[in-house]
Amino acid sequence: METHLLSQIDLCDYPSGSVGDQLASYVKANPERVAAMSVHDLAQKCDTSASSIVRFCKGLGCSGYSDFKQSLVYSLALRKQVKVSSLDDFKAEDSAKDIIEKVTMRNIQALELCIKALKVESLEKCVQLMHKAKSIDLFGVGASFVVAKDFYQKLIRVAKPVNLDGDWQVQLTYARNMTKDDLAIAVSYSGLTKETAQCAKVAHERGAKVIAITKNDGRTRLAHISDVILGVPETEAYLRAGAMTSRMAQLNIVDILYMSYVHDDLEEYSQLFMHNYIGKDEG
């Protein structure tokens, strides 16, 4: 059973007009009402059958309708306690304990949502592209650069040729020198960062494959440029105090991608880990 049912339903992409689409829309619009309804009442409201509702519930990881309602009640309670990250989350009267709980709970939620947002087939395709690539160029600015830097440090430990620079103009120069044998990985939570999108566009024009680590929105410029999208759950408003849950989710996706990459030949990469290990007494 998923912990955050409403957030999970938000991420589901049911075919328009399908039973799943109708049920999801009704549940999202009337969560408190649904939590008090019987399966037959809900079936009547959505003009469907009780068996279809049970299938809908099981598709969300619940054992049945009763389990679904329990998960829904919990999700409602959690949303009242900790809302999606925005500038309104923190109050002047918040204690240090309140801040600890709010930040931690939002980060936990973001990590859990990664399980639903990240498509296995997309991950597997990215791993194949990484193995095939002669070299990898990483693009990202601001908080997304921090995520790209973490990935850069991981890749050099396994001797994968990789480029990254904190200067956006240098990143663009890297993009202009890419070939069809290279791979670009662009990190941007919003998918709207013009510098990152421009680097990805140039890399694409040079014939390189492009992976985007960005939120689940295929309408952004970065998404249109990319060959594969590793979806980041949408946990933060565009106007925010600073990248927090989005950065946590992106770092988690980078960790997943990296471990999937080295998992293909653990013995070889384990030897590289040992070879490139720098002890505390070195330096």
C-alpha positions in Angstrom: 0.0 0.0 0.0 1.4 3.4 -1.0 1.9 5.9 1.8 0.8 9.0 -0.2 -2.2 7.8 -2.2 -3.4 11.2 -3.4 0.1 12.1 -4.7 0.3 8.7 -6.4 -3.1 9.2 -8.1 -1.8 12.7 -9.3 1.1 10.9 -11.1 -1.1 8.3 -12.8 -1.7 8.8 -16.5 -5.0 7.1 -17.3 -6.4 7.2 -20.8 -8.8 10.1 -21.3 -12.4 8.9 -20.7 -11.4 5.6 -19.2 -12.8 4.1 -16.0 -9.5 4.8 -14.3 -9.6 8.4 -15.5 -13.1 8.9 -14.3 -12.4 7.4 -10.9 -9.1 9.3 -10.4 -10.8 12.6 -11.3 -13.7 12.0 -8.9 -11.4 10.9 -6.0 -9.1 13.9 -6.5 -12.1 16.3 -6.6 -13.9 14.7 -3.6 -11.3 12.9 -1.4 -13.1 13.4 1.9 -16.4 12.3 0.4 -14.9 9.2 -1.1 -13.3 8.3 2.2 -16.8 7.9 3.7 -18.4 6.2 0.7 -19.1 2.5 0.2 -17.8 0.8 -3.0 -21.4 0.7 -4.3 -22.0 4.4 -3.7 -18.8 5.3 -5.5 -19.7 2.9 -8.4 -23.0 4.7 -8.7 -21.4 8.2 -8.7 -18.9 7.2 -11.4 -21.3 5.1 -13.4 -19.1 2.0 -13.2 -19.1 -1.4 -11.4 -17.8 -2.3 -7.9 -15.4 -4.8 -9.6 -13.9 -2.0 -11.7 -13.3 0.0 -8.6 -11.5 -2.9 -6.9 -9.3 -3.2 -10.0 -8.6 0.5 -9.8 -7.6 0.2 -6.1 -5.3 -2.8 -6.8 -3.7 -0.9 -9.6 -2.7 1.7 -6.9 -1.1 -1.0 -4.8 -4.0 -1.5 -2.4 -5.4 -4.9 -1.5 -9.0 -3.8 -2.0 -11.5 -1.0 -1.5 -11.2 -1.0 2.3 -7.4 -0.8 2.1 -7.8 2.0 -0.4 -10.0 4.0 1.9 -7.6 3.6 4.8 -4.8 4.8 2.6 -6.9 7.7 1.4 -7.7 8.8 5.0 -4.0 8.7 5.9 -3.1 10.7 2.8 -5.7 13.3 3.6 -4.3 13.6 7.2 -0.8 13.9 5.9 -1.6 16.6 3.3 -3.2 18.7 6.1 -0.1 18.3 8.2 2.6 18.8 5.4 1.6 20.5 2.2 3.5 20.4 -1.0 6.6 22.6 -0.7 5.9 26.3 -1.1 6.7 29.6 0.5 3.6 29.2 2.7 4.7 26.0 4.4 6.6 27.7 7.2 4.9 29.9 9.8 6.4 32.5 12.1 5.3 30.4 15.1 7.0 27.2 13.9 9.4 25.7 16.4 12.6 24.1 15.5 10.9 20.7 16.0 8.2 21.8 13.5 10.8 22.7 10.9 12.6 19.4 11.4 9.4 17.4 10.9 8.1 19.5 7.9 11.3 19.3 6.0 11.9 15.7 6.7 8.4 14.6 5.9 8.5 16.4 2.6 11.8 14.9 1.6 10.4 11.4 2.5 7.4 12.1 0.4 9.5 13.2 -2.6 11.6 10.0 -2.4 8.6 7.8 -2.2 7.0 9.5 -5.3 10.2 8.8 -7.3 9.1 5.1 -7.3 6.0 6.0 -9.2 7.4 8.8 -11.3 10.5 6.9 -12.6 9.6 4.5 -15.5 11.7 1.3 -15.5 11.9 1.2 -19.3 13.2 4.8 -19.4 15.8 3.9 -16.8 16.9 0.8 -18.7 17.2 2.8 -21.9 19.4 5.5 -20.1 21.7 2.8 -18.8 22.1 1.4 -22.4 22.9 4.9 -23.7 25.5 5.4 -20.9 27.3 2.2 -21.8 27.2 3.0 -25.5 28.5 6.6 -25.1 32.1 7.5 -25.8 31.8 10.3 -23.3 29.1 12.0 -21.2 28.5 15.7 -20.9 26.5 17.0 -17.9 24.4 20.2 -18.0 22.8 22.1 -15.1 22.8 25.4 -13.4 22.0 26.5 -9.8 20.7 23.8 -7.6 20.6 21.4 -10.6 24.4 21.9 -11.0 24.8 20.5 -7.5 23.0 17.4 -8.6 25.1 17.2 -11.8 28.3 17.7 -9.8 27.3 14.7 -7.6 26.8 12.6 -10.7 30.1 13.8 -12.1 32.0 12.7 -9.0 30.4 9.3 -9.2 31.2 8.7 -12.9 34.9 9.6 -12.6 35.2 6.9 -9.9 34.3 4.3 -12.5 36.5 5.9 -15.1 33.7 7.0 -17.4 34.8 9.9 -19.5 32.6 12.8 -18.4 32.6 16.6 -18.7 31.0 19.2 -16.4 31.9 22.8 -15.6 30.3 25.4 -13.3 30.5 28.1 -16.0 27.4 27.8 -18.3 29.4 29.1 -21.3 31.9 26.3 -20.8 29.0 23.8 -20.7 27.7 25.3 -24.0 31.2 24.9 -25.5 31.2 21.2 -24.5 27.8 20.8 -26.2 29.1 22.4 -29.4 32.0 19.8 -29.5 29.8 16.8 -29.0 29.3 14.1 -31.6 26.8 11.3 -32.3 28.9 9.0 -30.1 28.4 11.1 -27.0 25.6 11.4 -24.5 24.2 14.6 -22.9 22.5 14.5 -19.5 20.6 17.7 -18.7 19.4 18.3 -15.2 16.6 20.9 -14.6 13.7 20.4 -12.3 11.4 22.9 -14.0 12.6 22.0 -17.6 12.4 25.7 -18.2 16.0 26.8 -17.5 17.0 28.4 -20.7 20.8 27.8 -20.3 20.3 24.0 -19.7 17.8 23.8 -22.5 20.1 25.5 -24.9 23.0 23.2 -24.1 20.7 20.2 -24.7 19.4 21.7 -27.9 23.0 22.2 -29.2 24.0 18.7 -28.2 20.9 17.3 -30.0 21.8 19.2 -33.1 25.3 17.7 -33.0 23.8 14.3 -33.1 24.2 13.3 -29.4 21.5 11.5 -27.5 20.0 13.6 -24.7 18.7 12.4 -21.3 16.7 14.9 -19.2 16.3 14.6 -15.5 13.3 16.8 -15.1 9.7 16.9 -13.7 7.0 14.9 -15.3 5.8 17.4 -17.9 6.3 16.6 -21.5 5.4 20.2 -22.5 8.6 21.9 -21.6 11.3 22.9 -24.1 13.8 20.5 -22.4 11.4 17.6 -22.6 10.8 18.2 -26.3 14.6 18.2 -27.0 15.3 15.0 -25.0 15.4 11.4 -26.3 14.6 10.0 -22.8 13.1 11.6 -19.7 13.8 10.5 -16.2 10.8 11.9 -14.5 11.2 13.9 -11.2 8.0 14.0 -9.1 6.5 17.5 -9.0 6.8 18.4 -5.4 7.6 22.1 -5.4 5.9 25.3 -6.7 7.7 27.3 -9.3 8.1 30.2 -6.8 10.0 28.6 -3.8 12.3 29.5 -1.0 14.9 27.3 -2.5 15.3 23.9 -4.1 14.7 21.3 -1.4 12.5 18.3 -2.2 13.2 18.7 -5.9 16.9 18.5 -5.2 16.4 15.5 -3.0 14.4 13.7 -5.7 16.9 14.5 -8.4 19.8 13.2 -6.3 17.8 10.0 -5.7 17.3 9.6 -9.4 21.0 10.1 -10.0 21.8 7.5 -7.4 19.4 5.0 -9.1 20.8 5.7 -12.5 24.4 5.3 -11.3 23.8 2.1 -9.4 21.9 0.7 -12.4 24.9 1.5 -14.6 27.5 -0.2 -12.4 25.2 -3.1 -11.6 25.8 -4.4 -15.1 29.3 -5.3 -14.2 29.7 -5.2 -10.4 33.0 -7.1 -10.4 34.8 -4.7 -12.8 33.4 -1.6 -11.2 34.2 -2.9 -7.7 37.8 -3.1 -8.7 37.6 0.5 -10.0 36.1 1.6 -6.7 39.1 0.2 -4.8 41.6 1.6 -7.3 40.1 5.1 -7.1 39.6 5.1 -3.3 41.3 8.0 -1.6 42.1 7.3 2.0 41.7 9.8 4.8 45.4 10.0 5.3 46.1 10.9 1.7 46.4 14.4 0.2 
